Amino acid sequence: MSKPRPRRAARSSGGGDVHELGGARVGPGERADVNVLVSQRTSGAPVYVPAHVWRGAAPGPTLLVTGTLHGDEINGAGIVRRIIDEPRFELLAGTLVLVPVINVLGFERNSRYMPDRRDLNRAFPGSASGSLTARYAHALFHEFLLNSDCCIDLHSAASLRTNYPNVRVDLTNSEASALAVSFGCELVIDGEGPDGSFRKSACAAGVPTMILEAGEVSKIEPSVEETGARGVRNALIHLKMTEGEPVKPPYQALIHKTVWVRASNGGVLRFHAGPGDVVDQGQPLATNTDLLGRPLNVIESPAAGVLLGMTTLPAVAPGDPVAHLAIPDGGVEWIRKALKKARTKDGHAHHEIVREHLSTNVVVDEWEEGPE
């Protein structure tokens, strides 16, 4: 793959400059819908990525917000569309580039992958002379990313899983880290991302990038949409592109270690904890049962942590992932205290609403220990 060109110096927009994208020129204080040519279909018809460019009147950075990099992860599209239609802020400075569906070819097929069966999020920075996916990635990288100062990329869990909203970022990248922390999720997961991923390639090119992971594929979930829209507004406040007070989470934990908990037996699960729950070491997460509902074994948490994600398919084979556990720096008792305080202060806090909404995708029963 070709190497990304060095990013231009921090792009200050507004104050008389014109932002160019897809052949359109958007001036300070203006908003415009833009179609960016990125590829062709087998028929030869053009493939355009629709974007909304919103300019503040004053100079400032260019923030790129992208959804649906994997074509079936449409929560990101819902978040971006909501920001376009119901922004709940006034953009005062800089440029906000909003892209609800960046993988149009995957989206049209409700597929994670591109038509040539490749993962677009492993193809960056792309190549002008490579595969369909490599060329598509190259066009996105040069049209959108290299003309931005920072980026928020919106994702969902993989198929048959759900994620409690969390942000992922390379914590050694100070600008990307500050952006991720400002977004306002409870869980900040450290990691630079896989080779060829959008965020890793962006950071290597000098464009600080973080991702949101939230909810399920093939859905636009109200609580995820609210979380994402709120987070983008928080980030804009951090970047001094708008004014206001950020919405802070009840707690914020930096996560340097996560663990997948897997089934040891085949069977059908009865869950005892849901996404976002704080669990202790040894706490039952699910009971694995046979087809008649008779218990086979209890799956316990290997450590104290927060349920970052879990399967939404209760039927499992040996070795299948059941839950993804985040292990916070400093343990979990401080998190429990922070959540208790938030419930007392706010009543039914946003954290609780998100947990309840995501848990409707699975049946979560109270753990009842049977007779020995």
ZINORBEL-V44441 format. One record per pair of residues at least 24 apart in sequence whose ideal C-beta (glycine too) atoms are under 10 Angstrom apart, sorted by the first residue. I is the first residue (numbers start at 1). J is the second residue. Records with the same first field share a line. If there is no record, write none. Layout:
I=J, J
This chain:
1=123, 124, 125, 126, 127, 128, 129, 130, 131, 134, 137, 138, 141, 196, 201
2=125, 126, 127, 128, 129, 130, 134, 138, 141, 142
3=125, 127, 201, 204, 205
4=124, 125, 126, 138, 141, 142, 145, 146, 201, 202, 204, 205, 206, 207
5=125, 141, 142, 146, 205
6=146, 205, 206
7=145, 146, 147, 148, 149, 202, 204, 205, 206, 207
8=146, 147, 149, 206
9=149, 206
10=60, 61, 62, 149, 150, 206
11=59, 60, 61, 62, 94, 95, 146, 147, 148, 149
12=58, 59, 60, 61, 62, 93, 94, 95, 149
13=53, 55, 56, 58, 59, 60, 61, 62, 93, 94, 95, 96, 97, 147, 149, 241
14=55, 56, 57, 58, 59, 60, 61, 62, 91, 92, 93, 94, 95, 241
15=56, 57, 58, 59, 60, 93, 94
16=59
17=55, 59, 95
18=55
19=53, 54, 55, 62, 94, 95, 97, 147
20=53, 147
21=51, 53, 62, 95, 97, 143, 144, 147
22=48, 49, 50, 51, 53, 143, 144
24=51, 53
25=53
26=52, 53, 54, 55, 95, 97
27=55, 57
28=55, 56, 57, 58, 59, 93, 94, 95
29=54, 55, 56, 57, 58, 91, 92
30=54, 55, 56, 57
31=55, 84, 91, 96, 98
33=84, 98
34=97, 99
36=97, 99, 102, 139, 140, 143, 144
37=139, 143
38=102, 103, 104, 105, 135, 136, 137, 138, 139, 140, 142, 143, 144
39=104, 105, 114, 115, 132, 133, 135, 136, 138, 139, 140
40=132, 135
41=104, 105, 108, 115
42=115, 132
47=104, 105, 108, 136, 139
48=104
49=99, 100, 101, 102, 103, 104, 105, 136, 139, 140, 143, 144
50=98, 99, 100, 101, 102, 104
51=80, 97, 98, 99, 100, 101, 102, 143, 144
52=80, 81, 83, 84, 85, 96, 97, 98, 99, 100
53=95, 96, 97, 98, 99
54=83, 84, 87, 91, 94, 95, 96, 97, 98, 241
55=91, 93, 94, 95, 96, 97
56=90, 91, 92, 93, 94, 95, 96, 236, 241, 242
57=90, 91, 92, 93, 94
58=91, 92, 93, 94, 240, 241
59=93, 94, 95
60=91, 92, 93, 94, 95, 96, 149, 236, 239, 240, 241, 242
61=93, 94, 95, 96, 148, 149, 150, 236, 239, 240, 241
62=94, 95, 96, 97, 144, 147, 148, 149, 150, 151, 207, 239, 241
63=91, 94, 95, 96, 97, 98, 148, 149, 150, 151, 152, 179, 232, 235, 236, 239, 241
64=95, 96, 97, 98, 99, 102, 144, 145, 147, 148, 149, 150, 151, 152, 153, 202, 207, 209
65=96, 97, 98, 99, 100, 148, 150, 151, 152, 153, 154, 212, 228, 231, 232, 235, 236
66=97, 98, 99, 100, 101, 102, 103, 140, 144, 145, 148, 151, 152, 153, 154, 155, 198, 209, 211
67=98, 99, 100, 101, 102, 103, 107, 152, 153, 154, 155, 156, 212, 228
68=99, 100, 101, 102, 103, 104, 106, 107, 153, 154, 155, 156
69=99, 101, 102, 103, 106, 107, 112, 119, 120, 121, 124, 137, 140, 153, 154, 155, 197, 198, 199, 211
70=102, 103, 106, 107, 111, 112, 113, 114, 119, 120, 121, 155, 156, 158, 159, 217
71=101, 102, 103, 104, 105, 106, 107, 108, 109, 110, 111, 112, 113, 114, 115, 120, 217, 218
72=103, 106, 107, 109, 110, 111, 112, 113, 156, 158, 159, 216, 217, 218, 219
73=101, 103, 106, 107, 112, 121, 154, 155, 156, 157, 158, 159, 213, 214, 215, 216, 217, 218, 219
74=100, 101, 107, 110, 154, 156, 215, 216, 217, 218, 219, 220, 221
75=154, 155, 156, 157, 163, 165, 212, 213, 214, 215, 216, 217, 218, 219, 220, 221, 224, 225, 227, 228
76=100, 101, 102, 152, 153, 154, 155, 156, 211, 212, 214, 215, 220, 224, 225, 228
77=101, 102, 107, 154, 220, 225
78=154, 215, 219, 220, 221, 222, 224, 225, 226, 228, 229
79=152, 154, 212, 214, 215, 220, 224, 225, 226, 227, 228, 229, 230, 231, 232
80=152, 154, 225, 228, 229, 232
81=220, 225, 229
82=220, 222, 225, 226, 228, 229, 232
83=225, 228, 229, 232, 233, 236
86=229
87=229, 232, 233, 236, 242
88=229, 230, 232, 233, 242, 244
89=229, 232, 233, 234, 236, 237, 241, 242, 243, 244
90=236, 241, 242, 243, 244
91=236, 241, 242
92=236, 240, 241, 242, 243
93=236, 239, 240, 241, 242, 243
94=149, 236, 239, 240, 241, 242
95=147, 148, 149, 241
96=232, 236, 239, 241, 242
97=144, 145, 147, 148, 151
98=232
99=140, 144, 151, 153, 154
100=154
102=136, 140, 144, 153, 154, 198
103=133, 136, 137, 140
104=136
105=132, 133, 136
106=133, 136
110=217, 218
111=217
112=158, 159, 217
118=196
119=194, 196, 197
120=196, 197, 198
121=153, 155, 193, 194, 196, 197, 198, 199, 200, 201, 211
122=194, 195, 196, 197, 198
123=196, 197, 198, 201
124=193, 195, 196, 197, 198, 199, 200, 201, 202, 204, 205
125=196, 198, 200, 201, 202, 204, 205
126=196, 201
134=196
137=196, 198, 201
140=198
141=198, 201, 202, 205, 207
144=202, 207
145=198, 201, 202, 205, 207, 209
146=202, 205, 206, 207
147=207
148=202, 207, 208, 209
149=175, 206, 207, 208, 239
150=175, 176, 178, 179, 202, 203, 207, 208, 209, 210, 235, 238, 239
151=176, 179, 198, 199, 202, 203, 207, 208, 209, 210, 211
152=179, 180, 183, 199, 209, 210, 211, 212, 228, 231, 232, 235, 236
153=193, 197, 198, 199, 202, 209, 210, 211, 212, 213
154=211, 212, 213, 214, 224, 228, 231, 232
155=198, 199, 211, 212, 213, 214, 215, 217
156=212, 213, 214, 215, 216, 217, 218, 219, 220, 221, 224
157=213, 214, 215, 216, 217, 275, 308, 309, 310, 311, 312, 324, 358
158=213, 216, 217, 309, 321
159=216, 217, 218, 312, 313
160=216, 217, 311, 312, 313, 315, 320, 321
161=215, 216, 217, 275, 309, 310, 311, 312, 313, 321, 323, 324, 361
162=214, 215, 216, 217, 219, 221, 224, 274, 275, 309, 310, 311, 312, 324, 357, 358, 359, 361, 362
163=187, 212, 213, 214, 215, 216, 224, 275, 276, 307, 308, 309, 310, 324, 358
164=213, 214, 215, 224, 227, 274, 275, 276, 277, 306, 307, 308, 309, 310, 324, 326, 351, 354, 355, 358, 359
165=212, 213, 214, 215, 223, 224, 226, 227, 228, 230, 231, 249, 275, 276, 308, 350, 351, 354, 358
166=211, 212, 213, 214, 253, 255, 258, 275, 276, 306, 308, 309, 324, 326
167=210, 211, 212, 213, 214, 231, 252, 255
168=192, 193, 199, 210, 211, 212, 213, 255
169=193, 199, 203, 208, 209, 210, 211
170=199, 200, 203, 208, 209, 210
171=254, 255, 256
172=203
173=199, 203, 204, 208, 209, 210
174=208
175=203, 206, 207, 208, 209, 210
176=202, 203, 207, 208, 209, 210
177=208, 210, 254
178=208, 210, 235, 238, 239
179=208, 209, 210, 234, 235, 238, 239
180=208, 209, 210, 211, 212, 231, 235, 254
181=210, 234, 235, 238, 252, 254
182=210, 231, 234, 235, 236, 237, 238, 239, 246, 248
183=210, 211, 212, 227, 228, 230, 231, 232, 233, 234, 235, 238, 246, 249, 252
184=227, 230, 231, 232, 233, 234, 235, 237, 238, 246, 247, 248, 249, 252, 350
185=210, 212, 213, 214, 227, 228, 230, 231, 234, 249, 252, 253
186=249, 250, 251, 252, 253, 255, 276, 306, 326, 328, 335, 338, 339, 351, 354
187=213, 249, 251, 252, 253, 254, 255, 258, 276, 305, 306, 308, 326, 328, 335
188=249, 252, 253, 254, 255, 256, 326, 328
189=213, 253, 254, 255, 256, 257, 258, 308, 326
190=254, 255, 256, 257, 258, 329
191=255, 256, 258
210=235
213=308, 309, 324
214=275, 309, 354, 358
215=275, 309, 354, 357, 358, 361
216=309, 312, 358, 361
217=312
219=361
221=354, 357, 358, 360, 361
222=353, 354, 357
223=350, 353, 354, 355, 356, 357, 358
224=354, 357, 358
226=350, 353, 354, 357
227=350, 351, 353, 354
230=350
247=350
248=342
249=338, 342, 349, 350, 351
250=335, 337, 338, 339, 340, 341, 342, 343, 345, 346, 349, 350, 351, 352
251=278, 306, 328, 332, 334, 335, 336, 337, 338, 339, 341, 342, 351
252=328, 335, 338
253=305, 306, 326, 327, 328, 329, 330, 331, 332, 334, 335, 338
254=328, 329, 330
255=305, 306, 308, 325, 326, 327, 328, 329
256=326, 327, 328, 329
257=303, 305, 325, 326, 327, 328, 329
258=305, 306, 308, 309, 324, 325, 326, 327
259=301, 302, 303, 305, 308, 323, 324, 325, 326, 327
260=302, 308, 309, 320, 321, 322, 323, 324, 325
261=285, 286, 299, 300, 301, 302, 303, 305, 307, 310, 311, 321, 322, 323, 324, 325
262=299, 316, 317, 318, 319, 320, 321, 322, 323
263=288, 296, 297, 299, 311, 315, 316, 317, 318, 319, 320, 321, 322
264=288, 296, 297, 299, 316, 318, 319, 320, 322
265=289, 290, 296, 297, 299, 316, 317, 318, 319
266=290, 291, 296, 315, 316, 317, 318, 319, 320
267=291, 293, 294, 295, 296, 297, 314, 315, 316, 317, 318
268=292, 293, 296, 313, 314, 315, 316
269=299, 310, 311, 313, 314, 315, 316, 320, 322, 323, 362, 363
270=295, 298, 314, 362, 363, 364, 365, 367
271=299, 307, 310, 311, 312, 314, 322, 323, 359, 362, 363, 364, 365, 367
272=298, 299, 300, 301, 364, 365, 366, 367, 368
273=301, 307, 310, 323, 359, 362, 364, 365, 367
274=307, 310, 323, 355, 356, 358, 359, 360, 361, 362, 363, 364
275=306, 307, 308, 309, 310, 312, 323, 324, 354, 355, 356, 357, 358, 359, 361, 362, 364
276=306, 307, 308, 309, 339, 351, 352, 354, 355, 356, 358, 359
277=301, 305, 306, 307, 310, 323, 355, 359, 364
278=304, 305, 306, 307, 328, 332, 333, 335, 336, 339
279=303, 304, 305, 306, 307, 323, 325, 332
280=304, 305, 332, 333, 336
281=305, 327, 332
283=367
284=366, 367, 368, 369
285=310, 322, 323, 325, 367
286=310, 311, 314, 316, 322, 323, 362, 364, 365, 367
287=365, 367, 368, 370
288=314, 316, 318, 322
289=314
291=315
295=370
298=367, 369, 370
299=323
301=325
302=327
303=327, 331, 332
304=328, 331, 332, 333, 335
305=331, 332, 335
306=332, 335
307=355, 358, 359
309=358
310=358, 359, 361, 362, 364
311=361, 362
312=358, 361, 362
313=362
314=362, 363
